[in-house]
Amino acid sequence: MKIIVKFSIWILFLFTYLNADVLKSIDKDIWLKLIEEKQYEKLDSKLQILQDKYIDDITKERTLLLALKSFENSSPKLEYMLEDWVKNKPNSIFAHTALGIYHTNLAFLSRGTDFITKTNQKQIAKMYAHFRKAKDELQFAIDKNPKFTVPFAYMLHIHMANGNDKAYKKILDKALLLNPLSSNIRYNHLSSLQPKWGGSLKKLKKFMANTSKLYEKNRVLKRQKGYYQYVQADILRLKKVFDKNRQIEYLNEAIKLNPNNEKYYISRGDSYYFYFKDFQKAIDDYTKALKLSPQNSYILGSRAKVYLKLKQYYKALTDVNQALKYDRLAPDLLRLRGKIYYETNKENKAFQDYTDSLIYGNSSNIAHTYLGYIYYLKKNYALASEELIKADAIDDGDAQDWYYITASQWHDRDCKFVKSAYKYKAKCDKERSCKQENLEWAIKSAEFAKANGVCK
């Protein structure tokens, strides 16, 4: 009995030790500190150890991917650090890959999350510019070491985003030919097989079936389990009217098949938040996802959003600050923190965040709207109306926005307020949610200005 107990304790110690080693390897703080201190030799040697480990044991491949994802960060100073790493270690596949990952992230941030019809040409041009830089860096690493799967995975992201099917197929075929057991490549490919990206459930099912034949050779490939149900839930969500409960059932099935995939908890948390307004269940799912991916900016931001909805400002701010630590200028995160600051009467901090959010998210009516509100509070009426009009041009503003536009122009003795007042009235008639005293003031002021020849 004593022998069994001692053996069990030893196994537990070994598991904890090995697990701690993995957690240390994927700790973003460690990698970001190393590059900040310009410890390029150490960066290369540590990453090479991770590369060697998965060449010997394919199940350890994802550890290197997660370590390099530390550089999926929009901090402006990080670009100079990464370029300096490349300059000092020009033959380092890790330095080039890290810089490629950085630019891939900036490309997606520049593109934004709106539909392409609402994305301006400046954003699209910036996206392509970052993609070009990323491809050069990633291709260098692929040419240098075709067994290095991380740059292949990111190259697939880029070609899928560009809609370049031929280039995508070419890089996929090469990647799988050289690395048939790669979980990085196979799992990334699943995204392109979703119907919303031009794939189909039939193609998805077929590829997953082929991958399942390789489970014995690489158990990490089982990460794909539940992905079919995850996509079915996503397909439902894209419809204007859908069975919300069935969508949750699909996600429950996905989680049952694979309780170690954070994507499934994120998706279910999003559903509880957006469609069921069950904020506690959303928090629970985001928390479960964070246990699997503790430094994931998207998950931290998602949970912060729920805390903000519940007016738990301290918790919301803690989460969003942590998220921004790993993606310094992510527009959605900056707008989220801006809202927290705005609701807690920290207008100056909110102003800074909303301004910064426009660096990559150039097409944001939310940022322009709140900048307009803040300018109004500061009695800078010319800039208040300017920002709110910009917001309206991106996405048709509501009655409240037009009240502030009218009031700002009136304060500024700008005769445009007359036209704005009538637009405000039209919005009020449609929305039926305006304060009667505000509406009466706007129309009476416009009528008075016209009757007395002050404005035409």
KOLFI-615588 format. One record per residue (C-alpha): z, x, y; residue number from 1. Coordinates in steps of 0.2 Angstrom, whole numbers. Each point is the difference from the previous one (the first is absolute). Layout:
N
<base up="Z" east="X" north="Y" k="NUM"/>
...
***
This chain:
456
<base up="0" east="0" north="0" k="1"/>
<base up="5" east="14" north="12" k="2"/>
<base up="-17" east="9" north="-4" k="3"/>
<base up="-9" east="-16" north="4" k="4"/>
<base up="9" east="-2" north="17" k="5"/>
<base up="-3" east="18" north="5" k="6"/>
<base up="-18" east="-1" north="-5" k="7"/>
<base up="-2" east="-16" north="11" k="8"/>
<base up="9" east="8" north="15" k="9"/>
<base up="-12" east="15" north="-2" k="10"/>
<base up="-15" east="-11" north="-1" k="11"/>
<base up="6" east="-10" north="16" k="12"/>
<base up="3" east="17" north="9" k="13"/>
<base up="-17" east="6" north="-5" k="14"/>
<base up="-8" east="-16" north="6" k="15"/>
<base up="9" east="0" north="16" k="16"/>
<base up="-4" east="18" north="3" k="17"/>
<base up="-19" east="-2" north="-4" k="18"/>
<base up="0" east="-16" north="11" k="19"/>
<base up="8" east="9" north="14" k="20"/>
<base up="-13" east="14" north="-1" k="21"/>
<base up="-14" east="-13" north="2" k="22"/>
<base up="9" east="-9" north="14" k="23"/>
<base up="2" east="17" north="9" k="24"/>
<base up="-19" east="4" north="-3" k="25"/>
<base up="-5" east="-17" north="9" k="26"/>
<base up="12" east="1" north="14" k="27"/>
<base up="-10" east="-1" north="16" k="28"/>
<base up="13" east="8" north="10" k="29"/>
<base up="-1" east="16" north="-10" k="30"/>
<base up="-19" east="2" north="2" k="31"/>
<base up="0" east="-5" north="18" k="32"/>
<base up="14" east="13" north="4" k="33"/>
<base up="-9" east="14" north="-9" k="34"/>
<base up="-16" east="-3" north="10" k="35"/>
<base up="10" east="-1" north="16" k="36"/>
<base up="8" east="17" north="-4" k="37"/>
<base up="-17" east="7" north="-4" k="38"/>
<base up="5" east="5" north="-18" k="39"/>
<base up="-18" east="-1" north="-6" k="40"/>
<base up="3" east="12" north="-15" k="41"/>
<base up="14" east="-11" north="-6" k="42"/>
<base up="-10" east="-16" north="3" k="43"/>
<base up="-14" east="7" north="-11" k="44"/>
<base up="11" east="7" north="-13" k="45"/>
<base up="10" east="-16" north="-2" k="46"/>
<base up="-15" east="-11" north="-1" k="47"/>
<base up="-9" east="12" north="-12" k="48"/>
<base up="15" east="-2" north="-12" k="49"/>
<base up="-2" east="-19" north="1" k="50"/>
<base up="-19" east="3" north="-3" k="51"/>
<base up="4" east="11" north="-15" k="52"/>
<base up="12" east="-12" north="-7" k="53"/>
<base up="-12" east="-14" north="-1" k="54"/>
<base up="-14" east="11" north="-7" k="55"/>
<base up="12" east="3" north="-14" k="56"/>
<base up="7" east="-18" north="-1" k="57"/>
<base up="-12" east="-13" north="7" k="58"/>
<base up="15" east="-12" north="2" k="59"/>
<base up="6" east="10" north="15" k="60"/>
<base up="-16" east="-2" north="10" k="61"/>
<base up="7" east="-13" north="12" k="62"/>
<base up="14" east="11" north="6" k="63"/>
<base up="-12" east="11" north="9" k="64"/>
<base up="-9" east="-15" north="7" k="65"/>
<base up="16" east="-7" north="7" k="66"/>
<base up="5" east="17" north="7" k="67"/>
<base up="-16" east="2" north="9" k="68"/>
<base up="1" east="-18" north="7" k="69"/>
<base up="14" east="8" north="11" k="70"/>
<base up="-15" east="4" north="12" k="71"/>
<base up="-6" east="-17" north="1" k="72"/>
<base up="9" east="-1" north="17" k="73"/>
<base up="-8" east="-3" north="17" k="74"/>
<base up="12" east="12" north="10" k="75"/>
<base up="-12" east="9" north="12" k="76"/>
<base up="9" east="16" north="-1" k="77"/>
<base up="-2" east="0" north="-19" k="78"/>
<base up="-19" east="2" north="2" k="79"/>
<base up="3" east="17" north="9" k="80"/>
<base up="12" east="5" north="-14" k="81"/>
<base up="-13" east="-4" north="-14" k="82"/>
<base up="-14" east="9" north="9" k="83"/>
<base up="11" east="15" north="2" k="84"/>
<base up="4" east="-1" north="-19" k="85"/>
<base up="-19" east="0" north="-3" k="86"/>
<base up="-3" east="14" north="12" k="87"/>
<base up="14" east="11" north="-8" k="88"/>
<base up="-5" east="-5" north="-18" k="89"/>
<base up="-19" east="-3" north="1" k="90"/>
<base up="-2" east="-1" north="-19" k="91"/>
<base up="15" east="-11" north="-3" k="92"/>
<base up="-6" east="-16" north="-8" k="93"/>
<base up="17" east="-8" north="4" k="94"/>
<base up="-2" east="4" north="19" k="95"/>
<base up="-18" east="-7" north="1" k="96"/>
<base up="6" east="-16" north="-10" k="97"/>
<base up="15" east="-3" north="11" k="98"/>
<base up="-11" east="1" north="15" k="99"/>
<base up="-13" east="-12" north="-9" k="100"/>
<base up="14" east="-12" north="-4" k="101"/>
<base up="6" east="0" north="18" k="102"/>
<base up="-17" east="-4" north="7" k="103"/>
<base up="-3" east="-14" north="-13" k="104"/>
<base up="16" east="-8" north="6" k="105"/>
<base up="-5" east="1" north="18" k="106"/>
<base up="-17" east="-7" north="-4" k="107"/>
<base up="8" east="-16" north="-7" k="108"/>
<base up="12" east="-1" north="14" k="109"/>
<base up="-15" east="1" north="12" k="110"/>
<base up="-9" east="-13" north="-9" k="111"/>
<base up="15" east="-12" north="1" k="112"/>
<base up="3" east="-15" north="-11" k="113"/>
<base up="-10" east="-13" north="9" k="114"/>
<base up="-16" east="-7" north="-7" k="115"/>
<base up="-15" east="11" north="4" k="116"/>
<base up="-6" east="-14" north="13" k="117"/>
<base up="15" east="3" north="10" k="118"/>
<base up="0" east="19" north="-1" k="119"/>
<base up="-8" east="9" north="15" k="120"/>
<base up="-13" east="13" north="-1" k="121"/>
<base up="12" east="13" north="7" k="122"/>
<base up="12" east="-3" north="-15" k="123"/>
<base up="-15" east="1" north="-13" k="124"/>
<base up="-6" east="16" north="8" k="125"/>
<base up="17" east="8" north="-1" k="126"/>
<base up="2" east="-5" north="-18" k="127"/>
<base up="-17" east="8" north="-5" k="128"/>
<base up="5" east="16" north="10" k="129"/>
<base up="16" east="2" north="-10" k="130"/>
<base up="-9" east="-4" north="-16" k="131"/>
<base up="-12" east="14" north="3" k="132"/>
<base up="14" east="12" north="3" k="133"/>
<base up="9" east="-6" north="-16" k="134"/>
<base up="-15" east="1" north="-11" k="135"/>
<base up="-4" east="18" north="5" k="136"/>
<base up="18" east="5" north="-4" k="137"/>
<base up="1" east="-9" north="-17" k="138"/>
<base up="-17" east="6" north="-5" k="139"/>
<base up="6" east="18" north="2" k="140"/>
<base up="14" east="-3" north="-12" k="141"/>
<base up="-11" east="-9" north="-12" k="142"/>
<base up="-12" east="14" north="0" k="143"/>
<base up="14" east="13" north="-2" k="144"/>
<base up="9" east="-9" north="-14" k="145"/>
<base up="-8" east="-15" north="-8" k="146"/>
<base up="15" east="-2" north="-11" k="147"/>
<base up="10" east="-5" north="16" k="148"/>
<base up="0" east="-19" north="-1" k="149"/>
<base up="8" east="-4" north="17" k="150"/>
<base up="-15" east="4" north="11" k="151"/>
<base up="-11" east="-10" north="-12" k="152"/>
<base up="12" east="-15" north="2" k="153"/>
<base up="-1" east="0" north="19" k="154"/>
<base up="-19" east="3" north="0" k="155"/>
<base up="-2" east="-16" north="-9" k="156"/>
<base up="11" east="-9" north="13" k="157"/>
<base up="-12" east="7" north="13" k="158"/>
<base up="-16" east="-5" north="-8" k="159"/>
<base up="6" east="-18" north="-4" k="160"/>
<base up="5" east="-2" north="18" k="161"/>
<base up="-17" east="6" north="6" k="162"/>
<base up="-8" east="-12" north="-13" k="163"/>
<base up="-10" east="14" north="-7" k="164"/>
<base up="-3" east="-6" north="-18" k="165"/>
<base up="-11" east="14" north="-5" k="166"/>
<base up="11" east="14" north="6" k="167"/>
<base up="15" east="-9" north="-7" k="168"/>
<base up="-7" east="-1" north="-17" k="169"/>
<base up="-6" east="18" north="0" k="170"/>
<base up="18" east="6" north="5" k="171"/>
<base up="8" east="-11" north="-13" k="172"/>
<base up="-11" east="5" north="-14" k="173"/>
<base up="3" east="18" north="4" k="174"/>
<base up="19" east="-2" north="1" k="175"/>
<base up="1" east="-9" north="-16" k="176"/>
<base up="-11" east="12" north="-9" k="177"/>
<base up="11" east="14" north="5" k="178"/>
<base up="16" east="-9" north="-1" k="179"/>
<base up="-2" east="-15" north="-12" k="180"/>
<base up="19" east="-2" north="-2" k="181"/>
<base up="4" east="0" north="19" k="182"/>
<base up="12" east="-14" north="5" k="183"/>
<base up="-3" east="4" north="18" k="184"/>
<base up="-19" east="-3" north="-2" k="185"/>
<base up="0" east="-15" north="-12" k="186"/>
<base up="14" east="-9" north="10" k="187"/>
<base up="-9" east="3" north="17" k="188"/>
<base up="-16" east="-7" north="-7" k="189"/>
<base up="8" east="-17" north="-4" k="190"/>
<base up="0" east="-4" north="18" k="191"/>
<base up="-19" east="1" north="1" k="192"/>
<base up="-1" east="-12" north="-15" k="193"/>
<base up="8" east="-14" north="10" k="194"/>
<base up="-12" east="-14" north="4" k="195"/>
<base up="4" east="1" north="19" k="196"/>
<base up="-6" east="18" north="0" k="197"/>
<base up="-16" east="-4" north="-10" k="198"/>
<base up="7" east="1" north="-18" k="199"/>
<base up="3" east="-14" north="-12" k="200"/>
<base up="14" east="-6" north="-12" k="201"/>
<base up="-12" east="4" north="-14" k="202"/>
<base up="-3" east="18" north="5" k="203"/>
<base up="19" east="2" north="4" k="204"/>
<base up="5" east="-6" north="-17" k="205"/>
<base up="-13" east="11" north="-9" k="206"/>
<base up="6" east="16" north="9" k="207"/>
<base up="18" east="-4" north="-4" k="208"/>
<base up="-4" east="-3" north="-18" k="209"/>
<base up="-9" east="17" north="-1" k="210"/>
<base up="15" east="8" north="9" k="211"/>
<base up="12" east="-8" north="-12" k="212"/>
<base up="-8" east="10" north="-15" k="213"/>
<base up="6" east="16" north="8" k="214"/>
<base up="19" east="-6" north="1" k="215"/>
<base up="5" east="12" north="-14" k="216"/>
<base up="-8" east="15" north="8" k="217"/>
<base up="8" east="-4" north="17" k="218"/>
<base up="14" east="-13" north="1" k="219"/>
<base up="-1" east="-1" north="19" k="220"/>
<base up="-16" east="-9" north="-1" k="221"/>
<base up="11" east="-15" north="-5" k="222"/>
<base up="3" east="-1" north="19" k="223"/>
<base up="-15" east="-11" north="0" k="224"/>
<base up="9" east="-14" north="-10" k="225"/>
<base up="1" east="-16" north="10" k="226"/>
<base up="-14" east="5" north="12" k="227"/>
<base up="-11" east="-14" north="-6" k="228"/>
<base up="13" east="-13" north="4" k="229"/>
<base up="4" east="9" north="16" k="230"/>
<base up="-18" east="-2" north="5" k="231"/>
<base up="-1" east="-18" north="-6" k="232"/>
<base up="15" east="-4" north="12" k="233"/>
<base up="-10" east="9" north="14" k="234"/>
<base up="-15" east="-11" north="-3" k="235"/>
<base up="10" east="-15" north="2" k="236"/>
<base up="7" east="6" north="16" k="237"/>
<base up="-17" east="2" north="8" k="238"/>
<base up="-3" east="-19" north="-1" k="239"/>
<base up="4" east="-11" north="14" k="240"/>
<base up="9" east="-12" north="-11" k="241"/>
<base up="8" east="7" north="-16" k="242"/>
<base up="14" east="-3" north="-13" k="243"/>
<base up="14" east="10" north="7" k="244"/>
<base up="10" east="-2" north="-16" k="245"/>
<base up="-14" east="6" north="-11" k="246"/>
<base up="-2" east="15" north="10" k="247"/>
<base up="18" east="5" north="-2" k="248"/>
<base up="-2" east="-4" north="-19" k="249"/>
<base up="-14" east="13" north="0" k="250"/>
<base up="11" east="13" north="8" k="251"/>
<base up="15" east="-4" north="-11" k="252"/>
<base up="-12" east="4" north="-15" k="253"/>
<base up="-5" east="16" north="8" k="254"/>
<base up="18" east="6" north="3" k="255"/>
<base up="4" east="-5" north="-18" k="256"/>
<base up="-14" east="10" north="-7" k="257"/>
<base up="5" east="15" north="11" k="258"/>
<base up="16" east="-1" north="10" k="259"/>
<base up="-3" east="18" north="6" k="260"/>
<base up="-14" east="-3" north="12" k="261"/>
<base up="5" east="-3" north="18" k="262"/>
<base up="-16" east="-8" north="5" k="263"/>
<base up="5" east="-16" north="-10" k="264"/>
<base up="17" east="-2" north="9" k="265"/>
<base up="-9" east="3" north="17" k="266"/>
<base up="-12" east="-13" north="-4" k="267"/>
<base up="13" east="-13" north="-6" k="268"/>
<base up="11" east="5" north="15" k="269"/>
<base up="-15" east="-3" north="12" k="270"/>
<base up="-2" east="-18" north="-8" k="271"/>
<base up="18" east="-4" north="1" k="272"/>
<base up="-1" east="5" north="19" k="273"/>
<base up="-16" east="-8" north="6" k="274"/>
<base up="-2" east="-15" north="-11" k="275"/>
<base up="17" east="-5" north="-6" k="276"/>
<base up="10" east="6" north="15" k="277"/>
<base up="13" east="5" north="-13" k="278"/>
<base up="6" east="15" north="9" k="279"/>
<base up="14" east="5" north="-12" k="280"/>
<base up="-12" east="1" north="-14" k="281"/>
<base up="-12" east="10" north="10" k="282"/>
<base up="14" east="12" north="4" k="283"/>
<base up="5" east="2" north="-18" k="284"/>
<base up="-18" east="4" north="-5" k="285"/>
<base up="-3" east="13" north="13" k="286"/>
<base up="17" east="8" north="-4" k="287"/>
<base up="-6" east="1" north="-19" k="288"/>
<base up="-16" east="7" north="6" k="289"/>
<base up="9" east="13" north="10" k="290"/>
<base up="10" east="6" north="-15" k="291"/>
<base up="-16" east="4" north="-8" k="292"/>
<base up="-8" east="8" north="16" k="293"/>
<base up="15" east="4" north="12" k="294"/>
<base up="-10" east="8" north="15" k="295"/>
<base up="-14" east="-13" north="0" k="296"/>
<base up="-4" east="-4" north="18" k="297"/>
<base up="-8" east="-17" north="-4" k="298"/>
<base up="14" east="-6" north="-10" k="299"/>
<base up="13" east="5" north="13" k="300"/>
<base up="-10" east="-8" north="13" k="301"/>
<base up="-2" east="-16" north="-10" k="302"/>
<base up="19" east="-1" north="-3" k="303"/>
<base up="3" east="3" north="19" k="304"/>
<base up="-11" east="-14" north="4" k="305"/>
<base up="11" east="-12" north="-10" k="306"/>
<base up="16" east="7" north="7" k="307"/>
<base up="-8" east="-3" north="18" k="308"/>
<base up="-4" east="-18" north="-5" k="309"/>
<base up="18" east="-2" north="-5" k="310"/>
<base up="5" east="8" north="17" k="311"/>
<base up="9" east="14" north="-10" k="312"/>
<base up="-5" east="13" north="13" k="313"/>
<base up="10" east="14" north="-6" k="314"/>
<base up="-7" east="-1" north="-18" k="315"/>
<base up="-18" east="-3" north="7" k="316"/>
<base up="1" east="15" north="11" k="317"/>
<base up="7" east="12" north="-13" k="318"/>
<base up="-14" east="-4" north="-12" k="319"/>
<base up="-14" east="1" north="13" k="320"/>
<base up="7" east="17" north="7" k="321"/>
<base up="0" east="6" north="-18" k="322"/>
<base up="-18" east="-6" north="-3" k="323"/>
<base up="-6" east="8" north="17" k="324"/>
<base up="8" east="17" north="-6" k="325"/>
<base up="-14" east="0" north="-13" k="326"/>
<base up="-14" east="-7" north="10" k="327"/>
<base up="4" east="4" north="18" k="328"/>
<base up="-14" east="-10" north="9" k="329"/>
<base up="-4" east="-14" north="-12" k="330"/>
<base up="-4" east="-14" north="12" k="331"/>
<base up="7" east="-15" north="-10" k="332"/>
<base up="17" east="10" north="-2" k="333"/>
<base up="0" east="4" north="19" k="334"/>
<base up="-4" east="-19" north="4" k="335"/>
<base up="14" east="-5" north="-12" k="336"/>
<base up="13" east="12" north="9" k="337"/>
<base up="-7" east="-6" north="17" k="338"/>
<base up="5" east="-18" north="-5" k="339"/>
<base up="17" east="5" north="-5" k="340"/>
<base up="3" east="10" north="16" k="341"/>
<base up="-7" east="-15" north="10" k="342"/>
<base up="11" east="-13" north="-8" k="343"/>
<base up="15" east="11" north="3" k="344"/>
<base up="-4" east="3" north="18" k="345"/>
<base up="-5" east="18" north="-1" k="346"/>
<base up="-16" east="-3" north="9" k="347"/>
<base up="-4" east="18" north="5" k="348"/>
<base up="1" east="5" north="-19" k="349"/>
<base up="-11" east="-15" north="-4" k="350"/>
<base up="-12" east="5" north="13" k="351"/>
<base up="-2" east="18" north="-7" k="352"/>
<base up="-3" east="-7" north="-18" k="353"/>
<base up="-13" east="-13" north="5" k="354"/>
<base up="-9" east="14" north="10" k="355"/>
<base up="1" east="12" north="-14" k="356"/>
<base up="-7" east="-13" north="-12" k="357"/>
<base up="-16" east="-1" north="9" k="358"/>
<base up="-4" east="18" north="-4" k="359"/>
<base up="-7" east="-5" north="-17" k="360"/>
<base up="1" east="-19" north="1" k="361"/>
<base up="-12" east="-2" north="14" k="362"/>
<base up="-3" east="-18" north="-3" k="363"/>
<base up="17" east="-8" north="1" k="364"/>
<base up="3" east="-16" north="9" k="365"/>
<base up="19" east="1" north="-5" k="366"/>
<base up="2" east="17" north="9" k="367"/>
<base up="-9" east="-6" north="16" k="368"/>
<base up="10" east="-16" north="0" k="369"/>
<base up="17" east="8" north="0" k="370"/>
<base up="-6" east="13" north="12" k="371"/>
<base up="-4" east="-14" north="11" k="372"/>
<base up="17" east="-8" north="-2" k="373"/>
<base up="9" east="16" north="4" k="374"/>
<base up="-11" east="4" north="15" k="375"/>
<base up="5" east="-18" north="6" k="376"/>
<base up="18" east="3" north="-2" k="377"/>
<base up="-2" east="16" north="10" k="378"/>
<base up="-9" east="-10" north="13" k="379"/>
<base up="-16" east="10" north="-2" k="380"/>
<base up="-11" east="-16" north="1" k="381"/>
<base up="-17" east="8" north="1" k="382"/>
<base up="2" east="10" north="-16" k="383"/>
<base up="9" east="-15" north="-8" k="384"/>
<base up="-15" east="-11" north="2" k="385"/>
<base up="-12" east="14" north="-5" k="386"/>
<base up="9" east="3" north="-16" k="387"/>
<base up="1" east="-19" north="-4" k="388"/>
<base up="-18" east="-2" north="3" k="389"/>
<base up="-5" east="14" north="-11" k="390"/>
<base up="11" east="-8" north="-14" k="391"/>
<base up="-9" east="-17" north="3" k="392"/>
<base up="-17" east="9" north="-1" k="393"/>
<base up="5" east="7" north="-18" k="394"/>
<base up="7" east="-16" north="-6" k="395"/>
<base up="1" east="-17" north="10" k="396"/>
<base up="17" east="0" north="8" k="397"/>
<base up="12" east="-15" north="0" k="398"/>
<base up="7" east="-10" north="14" k="399"/>
<base up="15" east="11" north="3" k="400"/>
<base up="-12" east="15" north="3" k="401"/>
<base up="-10" east="-10" north="13" k="402"/>
<base up="16" east="-5" north="9" k="403"/>
<base up="4" east="18" north="2" k="404"/>
<base up="-18" east="4" north="5" k="405"/>
<base up="1" east="-14" north="13" k="406"/>
<base up="17" east="5" north="7" k="407"/>
<base up="-5" east="19" north="1" k="408"/>
<base up="-16" east="-4" north="10" k="409"/>
<base up="10" east="-12" north="11" k="410"/>
<base up="13" east="13" north="3" k="411"/>
<base up="-14" east="13" north="4" k="412"/>
<base up="-8" east="-13" north="12" k="413"/>
<base up="-16" east="1" north="-11" k="414"/>
<base up="-10" east="-16" north="1" k="415"/>
<base up="-5" east="2" north="-18" k="416"/>
<base up="17" east="-9" north="-3" k="417"/>
<base up="-9" east="-17" north="4" k="418"/>
<base up="-12" east="2" north="-14" k="419"/>
<base up="14" east="6" north="-11" k="420"/>
<base up="11" east="-14" north="4" k="421"/>
<base up="-13" east="-13" north="-7" k="422"/>
<base up="-3" east="11" north="-15" k="423"/>
<base up="19" east="-1" north="-3" k="424"/>
<base up="0" east="-19" north="2" k="425"/>
<base up="-14" east="-1" north="-13" k="426"/>
<base up="10" east="10" north="-12" k="427"/>
<base up="16" east="-11" north="3" k="428"/>
<base up="-10" east="-15" north="-3" k="429"/>
<base up="-6" east="7" north="-17" k="430"/>
<base up="17" east="7" north="-5" k="431"/>
<base up="11" east="-13" north="7" k="432"/>
<base up="15" east="13" north="1" k="433"/>
<base up="0" east="5" north="18" k="434"/>
<base up="15" east="-2" north="12" k="435"/>
<base up="-4" east="-14" north="12" k="436"/>
<base up="7" east="9" north="15" k="437"/>
<base up="-11" east="15" north="-3" k="438"/>
<base up="-16" east="-10" north="-2" k="439"/>
<base up="4" east="-10" north="16" k="440"/>
<base up="3" east="16" north="10" k="441"/>
<base up="-16" east="7" north="-6" k="442"/>
<base up="-11" east="-15" north="4" k="443"/>
<base up="9" east="-4" north="16" k="444"/>
<base up="-2" east="18" north="6" k="445"/>
<base up="-19" east="0" north="-4" k="446"/>
<base up="-3" east="-17" north="8" k="447"/>
<base up="10" east="6" north="16" k="448"/>
<base up="-10" east="17" north="1" k="449"/>
<base up="-17" east="-10" north="-1" k="450"/>
<base up="5" east="-14" north="12" k="451"/>
<base up="6" east="12" north="13" k="452"/>
<base up="-15" east="12" north="-2" k="453"/>
<base up="10" east="14" north="-6" k="454"/>
<base up="-11" east="1" north="-16" k="455"/>
<base up="-16" east="-9" north="-4" k="456"/>
***
